[in-house]
């Protein structure tokens, strides 16, 4: 089983790891794409005004330009600890025991804009770059990443892929059509019986689901096995057609 997560715009500062290197990340075949985006981002950061405009930063956020400028030399920390925000707060990886964290490292990829999908325990520096940003000097990120990421995901050899990314990050690397997979959509049922997609609680529910997976560490090799595990775990998942599974909260 392979779980795909989106990143978060908010990140924890600092770190104690060695500076970033594409050589130590999962999916090493993406090194050329990673190096190209990192180089473009660092080069853009030489001009604070230009970088602030491209990254759509407010005056208060301009410190992010210096963060990007130091991307190749700043300290790193595991990706799952780097990201903060609703999903990662619910996952709360730092409080998991060693076997659960090892499970995350083996089964979870977090899809970032500058690095593509990385392992949950891969060392990452702080950075600022969203999926919809167009960097000078390289193709728009969707064109830059999509085919290479799809091929790389196919080469992982996962028997089942659970896709919990936002649609913006799915566009940066769709799951191969030949891979057994499911896209998770978080919904709620109102008093009127209408099923509605969620935003804030969508992220929280996904983080809590991955935390439960890491704690239970089930052997899941198919969509049916995932649904069977969820039923036993008391998690409200149902088939929704078009390759989707609905998680009701």
Buried (B, 14 or more C-beta within 10 A) or exposed (E): BBBBBBBBEEBBEEBEBEBBEBEBBBBEEBBEBBEBBBBBBBBBBEEBEEBBEBBEBEEEEBEBBEBBBBBEEBBBBBBBBBBBBBBBBBBEBEEBEEEBBBBBBBBBBBBBBBBBBBBBBBBBBBBBBBBEBEBEEBEEBBEBBBEBBBBBBBEBEBEBBBBBBBEBBBBBBBBBEEBBBBBBBBBBEEEEEEEEEBEEBBBBBBBBBBBBBBBEBBEBEEBEBBBBBBEEBEBEBEEBEEBBBBBBB
